[in-house]
């Protein structure tokens, strides 16, 4: 079920932007869906699916597993993102400006997210234990 909610959430996000709402970075809207960052935006949908799948399969339960899953699925966003961006600025430049500056932050954010998820699971378990 996590897969479905994540995908639906991202599709709603893209639909909001397509309707002209300023939901994308820098207040971007529907024009962003065909601009240089479109590959990243559309890449969020399979990322949500894969993150949900990993959670459902129990791969994203512990701190390390959740960090790894988060980093891997986020890394996969760079595939469509850099591919699409490269049609505007060339592949090497797309990698240099669309991926490389974000790799360290991606790992740090994945670790922080894993800590938040772990804390959330501990809170759920403590609540269940109370009855």
C-alpha positions as CSV (number, residue, x, y, z in Angstrom):
1,X,0.0,0.0,0.0
2,X,2.9,2.4,0.6
3,X,3.7,2.2,-3.1
4,X,0.3,3.4,-4.0
5,X,0.1,6.3,-1.6
6,X,3.6,7.5,-2.6
7,X,2.9,7.4,-6.3
8,X,-0.5,9.0,-5.9
9,X,1.1,11.8,-3.9
10,X,3.7,12.5,-6.5
11,X,1.1,12.4,-9.3
12,X,-1.0,14.9,-7.4
13,X,2.1,17.1,-7.0
14,X,2.8,17.0,-10.8
15,X,-0.9,17.6,-11.5
16,X,-0.9,20.7,-9.3
17,X,2.0,22.1,-11.2
18,X,0.4,21.2,-14.5
19,X,-2.7,23.2,-13.4
20,X,-0.5,26.2,-12.9
21,X,0.0,26.1,-9.2
22,X,3.5,27.3,-8.1
23,X,4.5,24.1,-6.4
24,X,7.9,23.4,-8.0
25,X,11.2,25.0,-7.0
26,X,11.4,28.7,-7.3
27,X,7.6,28.9,-7.7
28,X,7.7,27.0,-11.0
29,X,4.5,25.6,-12.4
30,X,3.4,23.7,-15.6
31,X,6.3,25.1,-17.7
32,X,8.7,23.2,-15.4
33,X,7.1,20.0,-16.8
34,X,8.8,20.6,-20.1
35,X,11.8,22.6,-19.0
36,X,15.3,21.4,-18.0
37,X,14.2,20.0,-14.6
38,X,11.3,17.9,-16.0
39,X,13.3,14.6,-15.9
40,X,13.8,15.1,-12.2
41,X,10.2,15.9,-11.5
42,X,8.9,12.9,-13.4
43,X,11.7,10.7,-11.8
44,X,10.1,11.3,-8.4
45,X,7.2,9.0,-9.4
46,X,9.2,5.8,-9.8
47,X,11.3,6.8,-6.8
48,X,8.2,6.9,-4.7
49,X,7.1,3.5,-6.0
50,X,10.5,1.9,-5.3
51,X,10.8,3.5,-1.8
52,X,7.3,2.1,-1.0
53,X,8.1,-1.3,-2.4
54,X,11.3,-1.4,-0.3
55,X,9.3,-0.4,2.8
56,X,6.7,-3.1,2.1
57,X,9.4,-5.8,1.6
58,X,11.0,-4.8,4.9
59,X,14.2,-3.5,3.3
60,X,13.7,0.0,4.9
61,X,13.2,-1.0,8.5
62,X,16.5,-0.4,10.3
63,X,18.7,2.6,10.2
64,X,21.2,1.3,7.8
65,X,18.7,-0.3,5.5
66,X,16.5,2.8,5.3
67,X,19.6,5.0,4.7
68,X,20.7,2.7,1.8
69,X,17.2,2.4,0.3
70,X,16.8,6.2,0.5
71,X,20.1,6.9,-1.1
72,X,19.6,4.3,-3.9
73,X,16.1,5.4,-4.9
74,X,17.2,9.0,-4.8
75,X,20.2,8.2,-6.9
76,X,17.8,6.7,-9.5
77,X,16.1,10.1,-9.9
78,X,19.3,11.2,-11.5
79,X,18.8,8.8,-14.4
80,X,15.8,10.6,-16.0
81,X,16.9,13.9,-14.6
82,X,20.3,14.0,-16.1
83,X,19.1,12.3,-19.3
84,X,16.5,15.0,-19.9
85,X,18.8,17.9,-18.7
86,X,21.4,16.7,-21.1
87,X,19.1,17.4,-24.1
88,X,19.4,21.1,-23.0
89,X,23.1,21.4,-22.0
90,X,24.9,18.2,-23.0
91,X,25.6,15.1,-21.0
92,X,28.9,16.0,-19.3
93,X,27.5,19.4,-18.2
94,X,24.3,17.8,-17.0
95,X,26.2,15.4,-14.8
96,X,28.4,18.3,-13.5
97,X,25.5,20.7,-12.6
98,X,22.5,18.3,-12.3
99,X,24.0,15.5,-10.2
100,X,27.5,16.0,-8.8
101,X,26.6,18.9,-6.5
102,X,23.8,16.9,-4.9
103,X,25.4,13.6,-4.1
104,X,26.7,14.4,-0.6
105,X,23.5,16.1,0.4
106,X,21.6,13.1,-0.9
107,X,23.4,10.7,1.4
108,X,23.1,13.1,4.4
109,X,19.3,13.6,3.7
110,X,18.9,9.8,3.4
111,X,20.5,9.3,6.8
112,X,18.4,12.0,8.4
113,X,15.3,10.6,6.9
114,X,16.2,7.1,8.1
115,X,16.6,8.5,11.7
116,X,13.2,10.2,11.4
117,X,11.6,7.0,10.1
118,X,13.3,4.9,12.9
119,X,12.1,7.3,15.5
120,X,8.6,7.1,14.0
121,X,8.6,3.3,14.2
122,X,9.8,3.4,17.8
123,X,6.9,5.8,18.7
124,X,4.4,3.5,17.0
125,X,5.8,0.5,18.8
126,X,5.7,2.4,22.2
127,X,2.1,3.4,21.5
128,X,1.1,-0.1,20.7
129,X,2.8,-1.4,23.8
130,X,0.7,0.9,26.0
131,X,-2.4,-0.9,24.6
